[in-house]
Amino acid sequence: MTQEDLAFEIGVDRSYMGFIERGERNLTLEKIAKIAKALSVSLSELFKGI
């Protein structure tokens, strides 16, 4: 999945997705849940190792 694909899936612009990846933006729980769903992983798997 490309950055652009993931951005589309969670409803943000591709450039905003870059900010998220670099830790320059805070996410809502809703966006985090959308990322997990788009990546087909659970929320706990997404946060594993943090």
C-alpha positions in Angstrom: 0.0 0.0 0.0 1.4 3.4 -0.9 1.3 6.5 1.2 -1.3 7.9 -1.2 -3.4 4.8 -0.9 -3.4 4.9 2.9 -4.1 8.6 3.0 -7.1 8.0 0.8 -8.3 5.2 3.0 -8.2 7.3 6.1 -9.6 10.4 4.5 -6.5 12.7 4.6 -4.3 14.3 1.9 -1.1 12.5 1.0 1.0 15.4 2.3 -0.8 15.2 5.6 0.1 11.5 5.7 3.7 12.5 5.4 3.3 14.7 8.5 1.8 11.8 10.4 4.7 9.5 9.4 7.2 12.0 10.6 5.4 12.6 13.9 4.6 16.2 13.0 0.8 15.8 13.5 -1.3 14.3 16.3 -3.9 11.8 15.4 -7.4 11.3 16.7 -8.4 7.8 17.9 -10.7 7.7 14.9 -7.9 8.2 12.5 -5.7 5.6 14.3 -8.6 3.1 14.0 -9.0 3.9 10.3 -5.2 3.3 9.8 -5.5 -0.1 11.6 -8.5 -1.1 9.5 -6.8 0.0 6.2 -3.7 -2.0 7.1 -5.9 -5.0 8.2 -4.4 -5.1 11.7 -5.9 -4.7 15.2 -5.3 -1.6 17.3 -3.3 -3.6 19.7 -1.1 -4.9 16.8 -0.6 -1.3 15.6 0.6 -0.2 19.0 2.7 -3.3 19.7 6.3 -2.4 20.7 5.5 1.3 21.5 
